[in-house]
């Protein structure tokens, strides 16, 4: 073969020798790329776990806040309803207090009109009728009279004005009412002023009874 042919053969041989090396490099490079992709995927999976945990914790906090807010709103609603109910029940309290002296005056007038005189008897009947109508009208608005003669002394509804010896009465019981008391819807408007029987030992009224 001439020199040109020898040169061509050498070039072909070099190409053949180099071909496997390039293929190996290509495969190695592909393996490295795949390895890097796998590492990235693993890092992504690992980094997503803390994010999910934080998100769940945040959601739990929001749920707790919503529950607390709903509970507070319910408490406010109930308190408002109770305030409105109390306002309806006791709106007349001041008005009732203004009327009680009128009732007291009618009762005093009946006491003073006692006697056998026909004129006084007629006047007494008229006053009694007026008083009964007055008490009936108050009762329609849940105003109750406290007239505790013979009942045990109760410091929540009675005010002891004096103590007396009353052998026929139970100790610490009401033997006389000097001024009647009144309640509005079960709440005390004015205590009854009373006289209380003295205990045999001479002890004071049990104001904690």
C-alpha positions as a Markdown table, in Angstrom:
| # | Residue | x | y | z |
|---|---|---|---|---|
| 1 | Unk | 0.0 | 0.0 | 0.0 |
| 2 | Unk | 1.1 | 3.5 | -0.7 |
| 3 | Unk | 1.6 | 6.1 | 2.0 |
| 4 | Unk | -1.8 | 7.6 | 1.4 |
| 5 | Unk | -3.6 | 4.3 | 2.0 |
| 6 | Unk | -1.6 | 3.6 | 5.1 |
| 7 | Unk | -2.6 | 7.0 | 6.5 |
| 8 | Unk | -6.3 | 6.3 | 5.8 |
| 9 | Unk | -6.0 | 2.9 | 7.5 |
| 10 | Unk | -4.4 | 4.6 | 10.6 |
| 11 | Unk | -7.2 | 7.2 | 10.8 |
| 12 | Unk | -9.9 | 4.5 | 10.7 |
| 13 | Unk | -8.1 | 2.5 | 13.3 |
| 14 | Unk | -7.9 | 5.5 | 15.6 |
| 15 | Unk | -11.6 | 6.2 | 15.1 |
| 16 | Unk | -12.4 | 2.6 | 16.1 |
| 17 | Unk | -10.1 | 2.8 | 19.2 |
| 18 | Unk | -11.7 | 6.0 | 20.3 |
| 19 | Unk | -15.3 | 4.9 | 19.8 |
| 20 | Unk | -15.6 | 2.7 | 23.0 |
| 21 | Unk | -13.9 | 5.3 | 25.1 |
| 22 | Unk | -16.5 | 8.0 | 24.1 |
| 23 | Unk | -19.3 | 5.6 | 24.6 |
| 24 | Unk | -18.0 | 4.8 | 28.1 |
| 25 | Unk | -17.8 | 8.5 | 28.9 |
| 26 | Unk | -21.3 | 9.0 | 27.7 |
| 27 | Unk | -22.7 | 6.2 | 29.8 |
| 28 | Unk | -20.8 | 7.5 | 32.8 |
| 29 | Unk | -22.1 | 10.9 | 32.3 |
| 30 | Unk | -25.7 | 9.6 | 32.0 |
| 31 | Unk | -25.2 | 7.7 | 35.3 |
| 32 | Unk | -24.0 | 10.8 | 37.0 |
| 33 | Unk | -27.0 | 12.8 | 35.7 |
| 34 | Unk | -29.4 | 10.2 | 36.9 |
| 35 | Unk | -27.7 | 10.1 | 40.3 |
| 36 | Unk | -28.0 | 13.9 | 40.6 |
| 37 | Unk | -31.7 | 13.8 | 39.6 |
| 38 | Unk | -32.3 | 11.1 | 42.3 |
| 39 | Unk | -30.5 | 13.2 | 44.9 |
| 40 | Unk | -32.7 | 16.2 | 44.0 |
| 41 | Unk | -35.9 | 14.1 | 44.3 |
| 42 | Unk | -34.8 | 12.8 | 47.7 |
| 43 | Unk | -34.0 | 16.4 | 48.9 |
| 44 | Unk | -37.4 | 17.5 | 47.7 |
| 45 | Unk | -39.2 | 14.7 | 49.5 |
| 46 | Unk | -37.2 | 15.4 | 52.7 |
| 47 | Unk | -37.9 | 19.2 | 52.5 |
| 48 | Unk | -41.7 | 18.7 | 52.0 |
| 49 | Unk | -42.1 | 16.8 | 55.2 |
| 50 | Unk | -41.4 | 19.8 | 57.5 |
| 51 | Unk | -43.6 | 22.0 | 55.4 |
| 52 | Unk | -46.5 | 19.6 | 55.8 |
| 53 | Unk | -46.0 | 19.4 | 59.6 |
| 54 | Unk | -45.9 | 23.2 | 59.9 |
| 55 | Unk | -49.0 | 23.6 | 57.7 |
| 56 | Unk | -51.0 | 21.1 | 59.9 |
| 57 | Unk | -49.9 | 22.9 | 63.0 |
| 58 | Unk | -51.0 | 26.2 | 61.5 |
| 59 | Unk | -54.4 | 24.8 | 60.6 |
| 60 | Unk | -54.8 | 23.4 | 64.1 |
| 61 | Unk | -54.1 | 26.8 | 65.6 |
| 62 | Unk | -56.7 | 28.4 | 63.3 |
| 63 | Unk | -59.2 | 25.8 | 64.3 |
| 64 | Unk | -58.6 | 26.4 | 67.9 |
| 65 | Unk | -59.0 | 30.2 | 67.5 |
| 66 | Unk | -62.3 | 29.7 | 65.6 |
| 67 | Unk | -63.6 | 27.4 | 68.4 |
| 68 | Unk | -62.6 | 29.9 | 71.1 |
| 69 | Unk | -64.2 | 32.7 | 69.1 |
| 70 | Unk | -67.5 | 30.8 | 68.7 |
| 71 | Unk | -67.5 | 30.0 | 72.4 |
| 72 | Unk | -67.0 | 33.7 | 73.3 |
| 73 | Unk | -69.7 | 34.8 | 70.9 |
| 74 | Unk | -72.1 | 32.2 | 72.5 |
| 75 | Unk | -71.3 | 33.6 | 76.0 |
| 76 | Unk | -71.9 | 37.2 | 74.8 |
| 77 | Unk | -75.2 | 36.1 | 73.4 |
| 78 | Unk | -76.3 | 34.4 | 76.6 |
| 79 | Unk | -75.2 | 37.4 | 78.7 |
| 80 | Unk | -77.1 | 39.7 | 76.5 |
| 81 | Unk | -80.3 | 37.6 | 76.7 |
| 82 | Unk | -79.9 | 37.5 | 80.5 |
| 83 | Unk | -79.5 | 41.3 | 80.7 |
| 84 | Unk | -82.6 | 41.8 | 78.5 |
| 85 | Unk | -84.6 | 39.4 | 80.7 |
| 86 | Unk | -83.5 | 41.2 | 83.9 |
| 87 | Unk | -84.4 | 44.5 | 82.3 |
| 88 | Unk | -87.9 | 43.3 | 81.5 |
| 89 | Unk | -88.3 | 41.8 | 85.0 |
| 90 | Unk | -87.1 | 44.7 | 87.1 |
| 91 | Unk | -87.9 | 47.7 | 84.9 |
| 92 | Unk | -90.8 | 48.5 | 87.3 |
| 93 | Unk | -88.7 | 48.4 | 90.5 |
| 94 | Unk | -88.2 | 52.1 | 90.9 |
| 95 | Unk | -91.9 | 52.7 | 90.1 |
| 96 | Unk | -92.9 | 50.1 | 92.7 |
| 97 | Unk | -90.8 | 51.8 | 95.3 |
| 98 | Unk | -92.6 | 55.1 | 94.6 |
| 99 | Unk | -96.0 | 53.4 | 95.0 |
| 100 | Unk | -95.2 | 51.6 | 98.3 |
| 101 | Unk | -95.7 | 54.7 | 100.5 |
| 102 | Unk | -99.2 | 55.1 | 99.1 |
| 103 | Unk | -100.0 | 51.5 | 100.1 |
| 104 | Unk | -98.5 | 52.2 | 103.6 |
| 105 | Unk | -100.7 | 55.3 | 103.9 |
| 106 | Unk | -103.9 | 53.3 | 103.0 |
| 107 | Unk | -103.1 | 50.7 | 105.6 |
| 108 | Unk | -102.5 | 53.3 | 108.3 |
| 109 | Unk | -105.8 | 55.0 | 107.3 |
| 110 | Unk | -107.6 | 51.7 | 107.8 |
| 111 | Unk | -106.1 | 51.2 | 111.2 |
| 112 | Unk | -107.1 | 54.7 | 112.3 |
| 113 | Unk | -110.7 | 54.3 | 110.9 |
| 114 | Unk | -111.4 | 51.4 | 113.3 |
| 115 | Unk | -114.4 | 51.9 | 115.6 |
| 116 | Unk | -118.1 | 51.5 | 115.9 |
| 117 | Unk | -119.0 | 54.8 | 114.2 |
| 118 | Unk | -121.0 | 54.2 | 111.1 |
| 119 | Unk | -119.3 | 57.0 | 109.2 |
| 120 | Unk | -115.9 | 55.6 | 110.0 |
| 121 | Unk | -117.0 | 52.1 | 109.1 |
| 122 | Unk | -118.2 | 53.3 | 105.7 |
| 123 | Unk | -114.9 | 55.2 | 105.1 |
| 124 | Unk | -113.0 | 52.1 | 106.2 |
| 125 | Unk | -114.8 | 50.0 | 103.7 |
| 126 | Unk | -114.0 | 52.4 | 100.9 |
| 127 | Unk | -110.3 | 52.5 | 101.9 |
| 128 | Unk | -110.1 | 48.7 | 102.1 |
| 129 | Unk | -111.6 | 48.4 | 98.7 |
| 130 | Unk | -109.1 | 50.9 | 97.3 |
| 131 | Unk | -106.2 | 49.1 | 99.0 |
| 132 | Unk | -107.3 | 45.7 | 97.7 |
| 133 | Unk | -107.5 | 47.1 | 94.2 |
| 134 | Unk | -104.1 | 48.5 | 94.6 |
| 135 | Unk | -102.6 | 45.2 | 95.9 |
| 136 | Unk | -104.3 | 43.3 | 93.1 |
| 137 | Unk | -102.8 | 45.7 | 90.4 |
| 138 | Unk | -99.4 | 45.2 | 91.9 |
| 139 | Unk | -99.8 | 41.5 | 91.9 |
| 140 | Unk | -100.4 | 41.5 | 88.1 |
| 141 | Unk | -96.9 | 42.8 | 87.7 |
| 142 | Unk | -95.4 | 40.1 | 89.9 |
| 143 | Unk | -95.2 | 42.3 | 93.0 |
| 144 | Unk | -95.7 | 40.2 | 96.2 |
| 145 | Unk | -96.3 | 41.4 | 99.7 |
| 146 | Unk | -94.2 | 40.1 | 102.6 |
| 147 | Unk | -96.4 | 39.8 | 105.8 |
| 148 | Unk | -94.4 | 37.2 | 107.9 |
| 149 | Unk | -96.4 | 37.2 | 111.2 |
| 150 | Unk | -95.7 | 33.8 | 112.9 |
| 151 | Unk | -92.9 | 32.9 | 110.5 |
| 152 | Unk | -89.2 | 32.4 | 111.5 |
| 153 | Unk | -87.1 | 35.5 | 111.3 |
| 154 | Unk | -85.4 | 35.6 | 107.9 |
| 155 | Unk | -82.7 | 38.3 | 107.6 |
| 156 | Unk | -82.9 | 38.1 | 103.8 |
| 157 | Unk | -86.4 | 39.5 | 103.8 |
| 158 | Unk | -87.0 | 40.8 | 107.3 |
| 159 | Unk | -85.5 | 43.7 | 109.3 |
| 160 | Unk | -85.7 | 43.3 | 113.0 |
| 161 | Unk | -86.7 | 46.6 | 114.7 |
| 162 | Unk | -87.0 | 45.2 | 118.3 |
| 163 | Unk | -87.1 | 42.0 | 120.3 |
| 164 | Unk | -89.9 | 41.2 | 122.7 |
| 165 | Unk | -90.8 | 38.5 | 125.2 |
| 166 | Unk | -93.5 | 36.3 | 123.7 |
| 167 | Unk | -93.9 | 33.1 | 125.7 |
| 168 | Unk | -96.5 | 31.8 | 123.3 |
| 169 | Unk | -94.3 | 32.3 | 120.2 |
| 170 | Unk | -91.3 | 30.3 | 119.0 |
| 171 | Unk | -88.0 | 31.9 | 119.7 |
| 172 | Unk | -86.7 | 34.2 | 116.9 |
| 173 | Unk | -90.0 | 34.2 | 115.2 |
| 174 | Unk | -91.9 | 37.3 | 113.9 |
| 175 | Unk | -94.6 | 38.3 | 116.4 |
| 176 | Unk | -95.6 | 41.7 | 114.7 |
| 177 | Unk | -95.1 | 43.5 | 111.4 |
| 178 | Unk | -94.6 | 47.2 | 111.7 |
| 179 | Unk | -94.2 | 47.7 | 107.9 |
| 180 | Unk | -94.8 | 45.1 | 105.3 |
| 181 | Unk | -92.2 | 44.2 | 102.8 |
| 182 | Unk | -92.4 | 43.6 | 99.0 |
| 183 | Unk | -90.7 | 41.6 | 96.3 |
| 184 | Unk | -90.6 | 42.0 | 92.5 |
| 185 | Unk | -90.2 | 38.8 | 90.6 |
| 186 | Unk | -88.7 | 37.2 | 93.7 |
| 187 | Unk | -86.2 | 40.0 | 94.2 |
| 188 | Unk | -86.5 | 42.0 | 97.4 |
| 189 | Unk | -87.7 | 45.6 | 96.9 |
| 190 | Unk | -88.2 | 46.4 | 100.6 |
| 191 | Unk | -87.7 | 44.2 | 103.7 |
| 192 | Unk | -90.5 | 43.8 | 106.2 |
| 193 | Unk | -89.9 | 45.7 | 109.4 |
| 194 | Unk | -90.8 | 43.3 | 112.2 |
| 195 | Unk | -90.7 | 42.6 | 115.9 |
| 196 | Unk | -89.1 | 39.3 | 116.9 |
| 197 | Unk | -89.7 | 37.0 | 119.9 |
| 198 | Unk | -86.8 | 36.8 | 122.3 |
| 199 | Unk | -85.1 | 33.4 | 122.8 |
| 200 | Unk | -85.5 | 32.1 | 126.4 |
| 201 | Unk | -81.7 | 32.4 | 126.9 |
| 202 | Unk | -81.8 | 36.0 | 126.1 |
| 203 | Unk | -79.6 | 35.6 | 123.0 |
| 204 | Unk | -79.8 | 38.0 | 120.1 |
| 205 | Unk | -81.6 | 37.3 | 116.9 |
| 206 | Unk | -79.8 | 34.9 | 114.6 |
| 207 | Unk | -79.3 | 37.1 | 111.6 |
| 208 | Unk | -77.6 | 34.4 | 109.7 |
| 209 | Unk | -80.6 | 32.0 | 109.8 |
